[in-house]
Amino acid sequence: MFSIELMLASLCRTVKTANVVTSLVYFPMLFLSGATIPFELFPRGLQRVASVLPLTQGIKLMKATSMMSEMGTKAESVVSIVVLLIVITVVCTIISIKTFRWE
C-alpha cells in the first residue's frame, strides 16, 4: 500500500492533489478488498478487478494463513499472493523513485 501511495504522491505536483488522489484510490481499494463487505458477495467481474488490488491480496493472505492450520490450505496459494504483493511493491517503488522530485 505504501509503495502505491508513494508512487501516486510522486506523480502529483502539489500536496493537495496528492491527498485527493491517494484518498480516491485508497477508499475504493479498502471497500473492494473484502475487509468491509465479504469479497465473495461481489459480482464475478468486480472480483476479477479487485483481485489485483494489494489490500484484497492482504485479506486473502490473512484468510489463507488462518485456514492453513485448520483446513489444510495449500502453501502454493500463499506463495502466489506474496509474490504478487512483492511485484506490486517493487514496480511502484521503482516508479516513485524515478518520478519523485524535490520542490
C-alpha positions in Angstrom: 0.0 0.0 0.0 2.7 2.4 0.9 4.5 1.9 -2.4 1.3 2.7 -4.3 0.7 5.8 -2.3 4.3 6.9 -2.7 4.0 6.4 -6.5 0.8 8.4 -6.6 2.3 11.2 -4.5 5.4 11.3 -6.6 3.3 11.8 -9.8 1.2 14.6 -8.3 2.5 18.2 -8.4 1.0 19.6 -5.1 0.3 18.2 -1.7 -3.4 18.9 -2.1 -3.6 17.0 -5.3 -1.7 14.1 -3.7 -4.1 14.0 -0.8 -7.1 13.9 -3.1 -5.7 11.3 -5.5 -4.5 9.0 -2.7 -7.9 9.2 -1.0 -9.7 8.4 -4.3 -7.5 5.3 -4.7 -7.4 4.2 -1.1 -11.0 4.2 -0.1 -12.4 2.2 -3.1 -9.5 -0.2 -2.6 -10.5 -0.6 1.0 -14.1 -1.2 0.0 -13.3 -3.8 -2.6 -10.7 -5.6 -0.5 -13.2 -7.7 1.4 -12.5 -6.0 4.7 -15.8 -4.2 4.7 -18.1 -6.4 2.6 -17.2 -10.1 2.0 -15.3 -10.5 -1.3 -17.4 -13.5 -2.3 -20.5 -11.3 -2.4 -19.2 -9.1 -5.3 -20.1 -10.0 -8.9 -17.5 -12.0 -10.8 -16.4 -9.1 -12.9 -15.8 -6.9 -9.9 -14.0 -9.8 -8.2 -11.6 -10.1 -11.1 -10.8 -6.4 -10.9 -10.5 -6.4 -7.1 -8.2 -9.5 -7.1 -5.3 -7.4 -8.4 -5.5 -4.9 -5.6 -3.0 -5.3 -2.8 -5.5 -4.8 0.0 -7.5 -7.7 -1.4 -4.4 -9.8 -1.6 -3.6 -8.9 2.0 -7.1 -10.0 3.2 -6.7 -13.2 1.1 -3.3 -13.8 2.7 -4.7 -13.4 6.2 -7.6 -15.8 5.4 -5.2 -18.4 3.9 -2.8 -18.3 6.7 -5.5 -18.7 9.3 -7.2 -21.5 7.4 -3.8 -23.3 6.8 -3.7 -24.9 10.2 -7.4 -25.7 10.4 -8.3 -26.8 6.9 -5.0 -27.7 5.3 -4.9 -24.8 2.8 -2.1 -25.3 0.3 1.1 -23.2 0.7 1.1 -22.5 -3.1 -1.8 -20.1 -2.7 0.0 -18.2 0.0 3.2 -18.1 -2.1 1.4 -16.7 -5.1 -0.2 -14.0 -3.0 3.2 -13.0 -1.5 4.8 -12.9 -4.9 2.1 -10.7 -6.3 2.5 -8.3 -3.4 6.3 -8.2 -3.8 5.9 -7.5 -7.6 3.4 -4.6 -6.9 5.8 -3.2 -4.2 8.9 -3.3 -6.4 7.2 -1.8 -9.5 5.5 1.0 -7.6 8.7 1.8 -5.7 10.8 2.0 -8.9 8.2 4.3 -10.5 8.1 6.5 -7.4 11.9 6.7 -7.3 12.1 7.6 -11.0 9.3 10.3 -10.8 9.9 11.9 -7.4 11.2 15.5 -7.4 12.0 17.9 -4.6 10.4 21.3 -4.7 
